[in-house]
Structure formats: C-alpha cells, structure tokens
C-alpha cells in the first residue's frame, strides 16, 4: 500500500481524498464537509458491510486471522478504538469497497497502521475499514458520503439514469470512449456549469 508515500510527497495538503476510477466525485457537494474528520462510505450498505466467516472459504479465514494479528500488533489506543466498535462476535469480518474515502493530513495514525500490514497479504477491502475503525469511532466520521449513489449493476443501456448532481459521489460508472466522457461532463455540468468549457 503506497498511500504513506503520497502523504510524504504532498506535505502542504490539508487532507487526501482517494477515489476509484469507476466512481464519479461531485466535488461541489463536498464544500460543507469537515476536512478535519475521516470520510468513508460506512453508511452505504452496498459499500460497507459485514461478512460472516461461518461456512466461508479458507481465504476468508486467512483474512480474519490477519486482522486479528494486525490488531494485536497495534498500539493500545488503536486496539481500544477497534474493539469498542466491532462486534464481540469474532466470526464477523468488516468489508468496504473503499471506492471513495478521505483522510485528514494530521492523522499520522494512518501511516502507522499501513506499516503494520505492509508484509501481510491482507486485502484492501478489509484493511481500509480496519484502519478507519482503529483511528476513530464511526459516529465521529463526517457523514458527507452517506448520500452517495452506489450501484453494483447500473443500466448498460442508459447509465445516466443512475446519476445525480445532488449527491457527493456516484458508483459504478465506467467511461470507455471520448464520446462517453463528453456525455458525462455534460450531465455533471448541472452541478458545475464551468465543466462545459471542457467540451
């Protein structure tokens, strides 16, 4: 995971927003978000969920074992935050698609946590929520992404039906041609008319 390197390269940044290629960010809807808090999709059920390890494959069990190993290696304050948040049921694993999330600059904790997993084959969909739950309680996260549109299987004939300029982000959206990009910019211009200057 190369995120700490990005932190080091841009030392004057107030925070870092991470976005997957197939997710649209309606940046004009982020102006009221608190940049001193963590942002993630923990209230978006299709993005953030828990998985029962009961009856699942060996791969899931390996991830559970790695999470336990990392938590046990964490400094005490991280362990306390994580254990206060997760279910006491050790057969549950928290998973997040991590399509969009934000980390304030001052949270050096993130780099410390990443360093704990650098030699482990822990999947990023499991590592990211583990990091967030260790850094702070979900009740303290900024709710900005709670309203995002999250579609796992959008309409292939007319993907614009799943778009809205009133939400902070839209997932899933793939642009495969210049024509599709132009179409996307035009519908996003409802939120920022200056985008029309690009097309």
C-alpha positions as CSV (number, residue, x, y, z in Angstrom):
1,X,0.0,0.0,0.0
2,X,1.7,3.2,-1.2
3,X,-0.6,5.8,0.4
4,X,2.0,6.9,3.0
5,X,4.3,7.8,0.1
6,X,1.7,10.2,-1.2
7,X,1.4,11.8,2.2
8,X,5.1,12.4,2.2
9,X,5.2,13.9,-1.3
10,X,2.5,16.5,-0.6
11,X,3.3,17.8,2.8
12,X,1.2,21.0,2.5
13,X,-2.1,19.2,1.7
14,X,-4.8,19.5,4.3
15,X,-6.0,16.0,3.6
16,X,-6.2,13.3,1.0
17,X,-9.2,12.1,-1.0
18,X,-9.0,8.7,-2.6
19,X,-11.2,7.8,-5.5
20,X,-11.5,4.6,-7.6
21,X,-11.5,5.0,-11.4
22,X,-15.1,3.8,-11.6
23,X,-16.5,6.4,-9.2
24,X,-17.6,10.0,-10.0
25,X,-17.0,12.7,-7.5
26,X,-19.4,15.6,-7.4
27,X,-16.9,17.9,-5.7
28,X,-19.3,20.8,-5.4
29,X,-21.2,18.8,-2.8
30,X,-18.2,18.5,-0.5
31,X,-17.8,22.1,0.4
32,X,-19.6,21.7,3.8
33,X,-17.8,18.5,4.8
34,X,-15.4,18.7,7.8
35,X,-11.9,18.3,6.5
36,X,-10.6,17.6,10.0
37,X,-12.6,14.3,10.1
38,X,-12.5,11.0,8.4
39,X,-14.9,10.4,5.5
40,X,-15.9,7.0,4.2
41,X,-18.9,5.1,3.0
42,X,-19.7,3.3,6.3
43,X,-23.4,4.1,6.0
44,X,-23.7,2.9,2.4
45,X,-24.9,-0.7,2.8
46,X,-23.7,-1.8,-0.6
47,X,-20.2,-0.5,0.0
48,X,-19.7,-1.2,3.7
49,X,-20.9,-4.5,5.2
50,X,-20.1,-7.3,7.5
51,X,-19.4,-10.9,6.3
52,X,-19.9,-14.0,8.4
53,X,-16.9,-16.3,8.4
54,X,-19.1,-19.2,9.3
55,X,-19.2,-21.6,6.3
56,X,-16.9,-19.4,4.2
57,X,-13.8,-20.4,2.3
58,X,-10.3,-20.7,3.7
59,X,-9.5,-17.3,2.1
60,X,-11.9,-15.5,4.4
61,X,-10.5,-17.3,7.4
62,X,-7.0,-16.3,6.4
63,X,-8.1,-12.6,6.2
64,X,-9.7,-13.0,9.7
65,X,-6.5,-14.4,11.1
66,X,-4.5,-11.5,9.6
67,X,-6.9,-8.9,11.0
68,X,-6.5,-10.5,14.5
69,X,-2.7,-10.5,14.0
70,X,-2.6,-6.8,13.0
71,X,-5.0,-5.7,15.8
72,X,-2.8,-7.5,18.3
73,X,0.2,-5.6,17.0
74,X,-1.4,-2.2,17.2
75,X,-0.6,0.3,19.9
76,X,-3.1,0.2,22.7
77,X,-5.2,3.2,21.7
78,X,-5.8,1.7,18.2
79,X,-6.8,-1.6,19.8
80,X,-9.2,0.1,22.1
81,X,-10.9,2.1,19.3
82,X,-11.2,-1.0,17.1
83,X,-12.5,-3.3,19.8
84,X,-15.0,-0.8,21.0
85,X,-16.5,-0.6,17.6
86,X,-16.6,-4.1,16.2
87,X,-18.9,-6.8,17.3
88,X,-17.7,-9.1,20.0
89,X,-18.5,-11.9,17.6
90,X,-15.2,-13.0,16.2
91,X,-16.9,-14.7,13.3
92,X,-17.7,-11.4,11.6
93,X,-15.5,-9.5,9.2
94,X,-16.0,-5.9,8.2
95,X,-15.6,-5.3,4.4
96,X,-15.6,-2.0,2.5
97,X,-15.3,-1.5,-1.2
98,X,-13.2,1.7,-0.5
99,X,-14.3,3.4,-3.7
100,X,-14.0,6.8,-2.0
101,X,-12.6,7.9,1.3
102,X,-10.8,10.9,2.9
103,X,-8.0,11.1,5.5
104,X,-7.1,14.5,7.1
105,X,-3.4,15.5,6.9
106,X,-2.8,15.4,10.6
107,X,-3.8,11.8,11.0
108,X,-0.4,10.3,11.0
109,X,-2.1,7.2,12.5
110,X,-2.9,6.0,9.0
111,X,0.7,5.7,8.1
112,X,1.5,3.8,11.3
113,X,-1.4,1.4,10.6
114,X,-0.3,0.8,7.0
115,X,3.2,0.0,8.1
116,X,1.7,-2.8,10.3
117,X,0.3,-4.6,7.2
118,X,3.0,-4.0,4.6
119,X,4.3,-7.6,4.7
120,X,0.9,-9.2,5.0
121,X,-1.4,-10.2,2.1
122,X,-4.4,-8.5,3.6
123,X,-7.0,-7.3,1.0
124,X,-7.5,-3.6,0.8
125,X,-11.3,-4.1,1.2
126,X,-10.6,-5.4,4.6
127,X,-7.6,-3.3,5.6
128,X,-9.2,0.1,4.9
129,X,-12.2,-0.4,7.2
130,X,-9.9,-2.0,9.8
131,X,-7.8,1.2,9.7
132,X,-10.8,3.5,9.9
133,X,-12.3,1.6,12.9
134,X,-8.9,1.8,14.6
135,X,-8.4,5.5,14.0
136,X,-11.8,6.7,15.3
137,X,-15.4,5.7,16.1
138,X,-17.8,5.7,13.1
139,X,-20.0,8.1,14.9
140,X,-17.3,10.7,14.5
141,X,-16.9,10.3,10.8
142,X,-18.2,13.1,8.6
143,X,-21.5,11.9,7.0
144,X,-20.8,13.5,3.6
145,X,-20.7,10.2,1.7
146,X,-23.8,8.8,3.4
147,X,-25.9,10.0,0.4
148,X,-23.8,8.7,-2.4
149,X,-25.4,6.6,-5.1
150,X,-23.9,3.1,-5.1
151,X,-25.0,0.8,-7.9
152,X,-23.4,-2.6,-8.4
153,X,-25.0,-3.3,-11.7
154,X,-26.0,0.0,-13.4
155,X,-28.1,0.1,-16.6
156,X,-25.8,-0.8,-19.5
157,X,-28.2,0.9,-22.0
158,X,-28.5,4.2,-20.2
159,X,-26.1,4.6,-17.2
160,X,-27.1,8.3,-16.9
161,X,-30.3,7.1,-15.1
162,X,-28.2,6.4,-12.0
163,X,-26.5,9.8,-11.9
164,X,-27.5,12.8,-9.8
165,X,-25.6,16.0,-9.3
166,X,-27.2,16.3,-5.8
167,X,-25.1,13.6,-4.2
168,X,-21.4,13.6,-3.3
169,X,-20.4,10.6,-5.4
170,X,-21.8,8.1,-7.8
171,X,-20.6,4.5,-8.2
172,X,-20.4,2.5,-10.6
173,X,-19.5,4.4,-13.7
174,X,-17.1,3.3,-16.4
175,X,-16.0,5.6,-19.3
176,X,-14.6,3.7,-22.2
177,X,-14.6,6.3,-25.0
178,X,-14.3,10.0,-25.7
179,X,-17.9,10.2,-26.5
180,X,-18.9,8.7,-23.1
181,X,-16.5,11.2,-21.4
182,X,-18.2,14.1,-23.1
183,X,-21.6,12.9,-22.2
184,X,-20.6,12.5,-18.6
185,X,-19.1,16.0,-18.4
186,X,-22.3,17.5,-19.9
187,X,-24.5,15.9,-17.3
188,X,-22.1,16.8,-14.5
189,X,-22.4,20.4,-15.7
190,X,-25.7,20.6,-13.9
191,X,-23.6,20.9,-10.7
192,X,-20.8,22.9,-12.1
193,X,-21.6,24.8,-15.4
194,X,-17.9,25.6,-15.9
195,X,-17.4,22.0,-16.9
196,X,-19.0,22.8,-20.2
197,X,-15.8,24.7,-21.1
198,X,-14.0,21.3,-21.3
199,X,-16.3,20.1,-24.1
